[in-house]
Amino acid sequence: MASPVGCEHYVRSCLLKAPCCGKLYVCRLCHDAEENHEMDRFKVREVQCSECQTVQEAQQTCQQCNVNFGEYYCDICHLFDKNKKQYHCLPCGICRIGPREKYFHCEKCNLCLAQDLRGNHKCVENVSRQNCPVCMEDIHTSRIGAHVLPCGHLLHKTCFDDMVRTGAYRCPLCMHSACSMEYHWKQIDKEISLSPMPTEYQGATVKILCNDCQTHCTVPFHVLGMKCTGCGSYNTAQDGGLIQQQQGGEQQQEEQQQQGDEEEEQQQEEEEEEQQQQQEEEQQEEEEQEDIETDTEPEQPPTPH
């Protein structure tokens, strides 16, 4: 069991009596770490003073020795802690670290966000009601702050930092760039300009899909990356293999075949015309020969009486 005065999670001078098993723990997190079930913070009804060990109704001050159980107390979450300018957000249903004026609750995201994100973020409905895609732990009730990606998805701040340190730059859920990559794209532009492709690949193109703007386009192929013509991003996925080289060869073969067919057809037509002309000449010669034979035939003698 955790220490009776505070724990690694909270600074408080009382123990919570778990409504599920009746055991005393400093906080729900300490309880959940040791038990095979979770404590429902909202159902906590009794606490034990760490000074006089009096078990009493959950409240901020001990009814027996007047010890303050916590600088901050929420009678909904039954949260005791030192003052961190916490506030209870009714739509979120839990307490948040403030100050309250620096945050607002986005109705669609159903989450408290920093004021500088008001009207400046992509809303994803109930975005925090899912686990972090990196560590697969809860985000909405986590004590670790959430990082809002440009695509609107959330990661734990620590998970985002770890991800960036490993060189990953895309959202694990939608593959959208997780931060500004403009400088990196310019560096790739320079590398490509200094690294021409071999002759057999020059002029080759591929179809791509941009993960940042969802544009489908056909662009020059390069092993260092394919640049989206829509937004200039190199965060793209190749859709199929090389197409220009293959299509060019097929087109050339088709053109050669077509040209051969046309020449063959033309030659056949010429042969047919020549054959027809020859037949006409032979027929004409036959007619002229018949006329000559008719003119030179001897007269028949008269029939005797």
C-alpha positions as CSV (number, residue, x, y, z in Angstrom):
1,M,0.0,0.0,0.0
2,A,1.2,3.5,-0.8
3,S,2.5,5.9,1.9
4,P,-0.2,7.4,4.1
5,V,1.0,11.0,3.5
6,G,0.8,11.8,-0.2
7,C,2.2,9.7,-3.1
8,E,4.1,10.1,-6.3
9,H,0.9,11.3,-8.0
10,Y,-0.6,13.8,-5.5
11,V,0.2,15.8,-2.4
12,R,-2.6,15.1,0.2
13,S,-3.1,14.3,3.9
14,C,-5.7,11.7,3.6
15,L,-6.4,8.2,2.3
16,L,-9.4,7.3,0.1
17,K,-11.6,4.4,1.0
18,A,-12.1,2.5,-2.2
19,P,-15.8,2.0,-2.8
20,C,-15.1,-1.2,-4.7
21,C,-13.0,-3.2,-2.2
22,G,-13.0,-1.0,1.0
23,K,-9.2,-0.7,1.1
24,L,-7.4,2.6,1.9
25,Y,-5.2,4.1,-0.8
26,V,-3.7,7.6,-1.2
27,C,-5.2,7.9,-4.7
28,R,-7.0,5.9,-7.4
29,L,-3.8,5.5,-9.4
30,C,-2.0,3.8,-6.5
31,H,-5.1,1.6,-6.0
32,D,-5.3,0.6,-9.7
33,A,-1.5,-0.3,-9.8
34,E,-1.9,-2.8,-7.0
35,E,-5.4,-4.2,-7.5
36,N,-6.9,-6.2,-10.4
37,H,-9.7,-3.7,-10.8
38,E,-10.1,0.1,-11.0
39,M,-11.4,2.6,-8.5
40,D,-14.3,4.8,-9.5
41,R,-13.2,8.2,-8.2
42,F,-16.8,9.5,-8.4
43,K,-18.1,6.9,-6.0
44,V,-15.7,7.7,-3.2
45,R,-17.7,8.6,-0.1
46,E,-15.2,8.2,2.8
47,V,-11.6,9.2,3.6
48,Q,-9.2,8.6,6.5
49,C,-7.2,11.5,7.9
50,S,-3.5,10.8,7.8
51,E,-2.9,12.6,11.0
52,C,-5.6,11.3,13.4
53,Q,-6.7,8.2,11.3
54,T,-10.3,9.3,11.6
55,V,-12.6,7.8,8.9
56,Q,-15.1,10.4,7.8
57,E,-17.2,11.7,5.0
58,A,-15.1,13.0,2.1
59,Q,-14.4,16.7,2.6
60,Q,-11.5,19.1,2.4
61,T,-10.8,19.5,6.2
62,C,-10.6,16.8,8.9
63,Q,-13.6,17.0,11.2
64,Q,-11.5,15.8,14.1
65,C,-8.2,17.6,13.9
66,N,-8.9,20.3,11.3
67,V,-6.0,19.2,9.0
68,N,-6.4,20.4,5.5
69,F,-6.4,17.3,3.3
70,G,-5.5,19.3,0.2
71,E,-5.0,22.9,-1.0
72,Y,-7.4,22.0,-3.9
73,Y,-10.4,19.8,-3.4
74,C,-13.1,18.8,-5.9
75,D,-16.3,17.2,-4.3
76,I,-17.2,15.6,-7.7
77,C,-13.9,13.9,-8.6
78,H,-12.9,13.7,-4.9
79,L,-9.5,15.0,-5.9
80,F,-7.2,16.3,-3.2
81,D,-3.9,18.0,-4.2
82,K,-1.7,21.0,-3.9
83,N,-2.8,24.1,-5.6
84,K,-2.1,23.9,-9.4
85,K,-4.9,26.3,-10.3
86,Q,-7.1,23.3,-11.1
87,Y,-10.7,23.6,-12.2
88,H,-13.4,21.1,-12.8
89,C,-14.8,21.1,-16.4
90,L,-18.4,19.9,-16.4
91,P,-18.4,18.8,-20.1
92,C,-15.1,16.9,-19.7
93,G,-16.4,15.5,-16.5
94,I,-13.1,15.7,-14.7
95,C,-10.7,18.2,-13.2
96,R,-8.1,19.9,-15.4
97,I,-4.9,21.8,-14.4
98,G,-5.5,25.5,-15.1
99,P,-5.7,28.3,-14.9
100,R,-9.2,28.1,-16.3
101,E,-8.9,31.3,-18.3
102,K,-6.1,29.8,-20.4
103,Y,-8.3,27.0,-21.7
104,F,-11.6,26.6,-23.4
105,H,-13.8,23.5,-24.0
106,C,-14.3,22.6,-27.7
107,E,-17.7,21.2,-28.0
108,K,-17.0,19.0,-31.1
109,C,-13.6,17.7,-29.8
110,N,-15.2,17.4,-26.4
111,L,-12.0,18.4,-24.8
112,C,-10.4,21.4,-23.0
113,L,-7.8,23.1,-25.3
114,A,-5.4,26.0,-24.9
115,Q,-6.9,29.4,-25.9
116,D,-4.4,29.8,-28.8
117,L,-6.1,26.8,-30.5
118,R,-9.6,28.5,-30.5
119,G,-10.6,28.6,-34.1
120,N,-7.1,27.4,-35.0
121,H,-7.3,23.7,-34.9
122,K,-9.0,20.9,-36.9
123,C,-11.9,19.4,-34.9
124,V,-12.2,15.7,-34.6
125,E,-15.3,14.6,-32.8
126,N,-14.7,13.1,-29.3
127,V,-11.0,13.0,-30.2
128,S,-9.8,12.4,-26.6
129,R,-12.2,9.5,-26.0
130,Q,-9.7,7.1,-27.5
131,N,-6.3,5.8,-26.5
132,C,-3.0,7.4,-27.5
133,P,-2.0,5.6,-30.7
134,V,1.7,5.4,-29.5
135,C,1.4,4.0,-26.0
136,M,-2.3,2.8,-26.2
137,E,-3.1,4.4,-22.8
138,D,-6.1,6.6,-22.1
139,I,-5.7,10.3,-23.1
140,H,-8.9,11.9,-21.7
141,T,-8.2,11.1,-18.0
142,S,-4.4,10.9,-18.2
143,R,-2.3,13.2,-16.0
144,I,0.1,13.5,-19.0
145,G,-0.7,16.5,-21.2
146,A,-2.0,15.9,-24.7
147,H,-0.4,17.2,-27.9
148,V,-2.8,18.3,-30.7
149,L,-1.5,17.4,-34.1
150,P,-2.3,19.5,-37.2
151,C,-4.6,16.7,-38.4
152,G,-6.6,17.1,-35.1
153,H,-5.6,13.8,-33.6
154,L,-4.1,13.6,-30.1
155,L,-0.9,12.0,-28.6
156,H,0.5,12.2,-25.1
157,K,3.0,15.1,-25.1
158,T,5.7,12.6,-24.0
159,C,4.8,10.2,-26.7
160,F,5.0,12.9,-29.3
161,D,8.4,14.0,-28.1
162,D,9.7,10.4,-28.2
163,M,8.2,9.9,-31.7
164,V,10.0,13.0,-33.0
165,R,13.3,11.9,-31.5
166,T,13.2,8.7,-33.4
167,G,12.7,10.5,-36.7
168,A,9.0,9.7,-37.2
169,Y,7.1,12.8,-38.4
170,R,3.7,11.4,-39.4
171,C,0.5,10.9,-37.4
172,P,0.2,7.2,-36.5
173,L,-3.5,7.3,-37.4
174,C,-3.8,9.2,-40.6
175,M,-0.2,9.6,-41.8
176,H,-0.5,13.4,-42.0
177,S,2.6,15.4,-41.1
178,A,2.7,15.8,-37.4
179,C,4.6,19.1,-37.5
180,S,5.9,21.8,-39.9
181,M,8.1,20.1,-42.5
182,E,8.7,23.0,-44.8
183,Y,12.4,23.2,-44.0
184,H,12.9,19.5,-44.5
185,W,11.1,19.6,-47.9
186,K,13.4,22.3,-49.0
187,Q,16.4,20.1,-48.1
188,I,15.0,17.3,-50.1
189,D,14.5,19.7,-53.1
190,K,18.3,20.5,-52.9
191,E,19.3,16.8,-52.6
192,I,17.2,15.9,-55.6
193,S,18.6,18.7,-57.7
194,L,22.1,17.4,-56.9
195,S,21.3,13.8,-57.5
196,P,20.0,13.2,-61.1
197,M,18.6,9.8,-61.8
198,P,20.4,7.3,-64.2
199,T,19.6,7.8,-67.9
200,E,17.2,4.8,-68.0
201,Y,15.1,6.4,-65.3
202,Q,15.1,10.0,-66.5
203,G,11.7,11.0,-67.6
204,A,10.1,8.2,-65.7
205,T,6.9,9.2,-63.8
206,V,4.8,7.6,-61.0
207,K,1.3,8.1,-59.6
208,I,1.3,9.3,-56.0
209,L,-1.2,10.1,-53.2
210,C,-0.3,13.0,-50.8
211,N,-0.9,12.2,-47.2
212,D,-1.0,15.9,-46.3
213,C,-3.5,17.3,-48.9
214,Q,-5.0,14.0,-50.3
215,T,-4.0,15.1,-53.9
216,H,-3.7,12.4,-56.6
217,C,-1.1,13.3,-59.1
218,T,1.6,12.0,-61.5
219,V,5.1,13.3,-60.8
220,P,8.7,12.6,-61.8
221,F,10.2,9.5,-60.2
222,H,13.1,9.9,-57.8
223,V,14.5,7.5,-55.2
224,L,14.8,10.4,-52.7
225,G,11.1,11.3,-52.8
226,M,8.2,12.2,-54.9
227,K,6.9,15.8,-54.5
228,C,3.2,16.5,-54.4
229,T,2.2,19.1,-57.0
230,G,-0.7,20.3,-54.8
231,C,1.1,21.3,-51.6
232,G,4.8,20.6,-52.2
233,S,5.0,17.9,-49.5
234,Y,7.2,14.8,-49.8
235,N,4.9,12.9,-47.4
236,T,3.5,10.9,-50.3
237,A,2.7,7.3,-51.1
238,Q,3.5,5.7,-54.5
239,D,0.5,4.3,-56.2
240,G,1.8,1.7,-58.7
241,G,5.1,1.3,-60.5
242,L,6.9,3.3,-63.1
243,I,4.5,4.2,-65.9
244,Q,6.2,6.5,-68.5
245,Q,8.9,4.1,-69.6
246,Q,6.6,1.2,-69.9
247,Q,3.8,3.2,-71.6
248,G,6.3,4.8,-74.0
249,G,7.6,1.4,-75.1
250,E,4.1,0.1,-75.6
251,Q,3.0,3.2,-77.4
252,Q,6.0,3.0,-79.7
253,Q,5.2,-0.7,-80.4
254,E,1.6,0.2,-81.1
255,E,2.7,3.0,-83.5
256,Q,5.1,0.7,-85.3
257,Q,2.4,-2.0,-85.5
258,Q,-0.1,0.5,-86.7
259,Q,2.3,1.8,-89.3
260,G,3.1,-1.7,-90.4
261,D,-0.6,-2.5,-90.8
262,E,-1.2,0.7,-92.8
263,E,1.7,-0.2,-95.1
264,E,0.4,-3.7,-95.5
265,E,-3.1,-2.5,-96.2
266,Q,-1.8,0.1,-98.7
267,Q,0.3,-2.6,-100.5
268,Q,-2.7,-4.9,-100.6
269,E,-4.8,-2.1,-102.1
270,E,-2.1,-1.4,-104.7
271,E,-1.9,-5.1,-105.6
272,E,-5.7,-5.3,-105.9
273,E,-5.7,-2.2,-108.2
274,E,-2.9,-3.6,-110.3
275,Q,-4.7,-6.9,-110.6
276,Q,-8.0,-5.2,-111.5
277,Q,-6.2,-3.0,-114.1
278,Q,-4.5,-6.1,-115.6
279,Q,-7.9,-7.9,-115.8
280,E,-9.4,-4.9,-117.5
281,E,-6.5,-4.8,-120.0
282,E,-6.9,-8.5,-120.7
283,Q,-10.6,-8.1,-121.2
284,Q,-10.0,-5.2,-123.6
285,E,-7.5,-7.2,-125.6
286,E,-10.0,-10.1,-125.9
287,E,-12.7,-7.7,-127.1
288,E,-10.4,-6.2,-129.7
289,Q,-9.4,-9.7,-130.9
290,E,-13.0,-10.7,-131.4
291,D,-13.6,-7.6,-133.5
292,I,-10.7,-8.5,-135.7
293,E,-11.9,-12.0,-136.2
294,T,-15.4,-10.9,-137.2
295,D,-14.1,-8.4,-139.8
296,T,-11.8,-11.1,-141.5
297,E,-14.3,-14.0,-141.7
298,P,-15.0,-15.2,-145.4
299,E,-18.5,-14.9,-146.9
300,Q,-20.6,-18.1,-147.2
301,P,-21.6,-19.3,-150.7
302,P,-25.3,-19.2,-151.5
303,T,-27.3,-22.2,-150.8
304,P,-28.0,-24.2,-154.1
305,H,-31.6,-24.6,-155.1
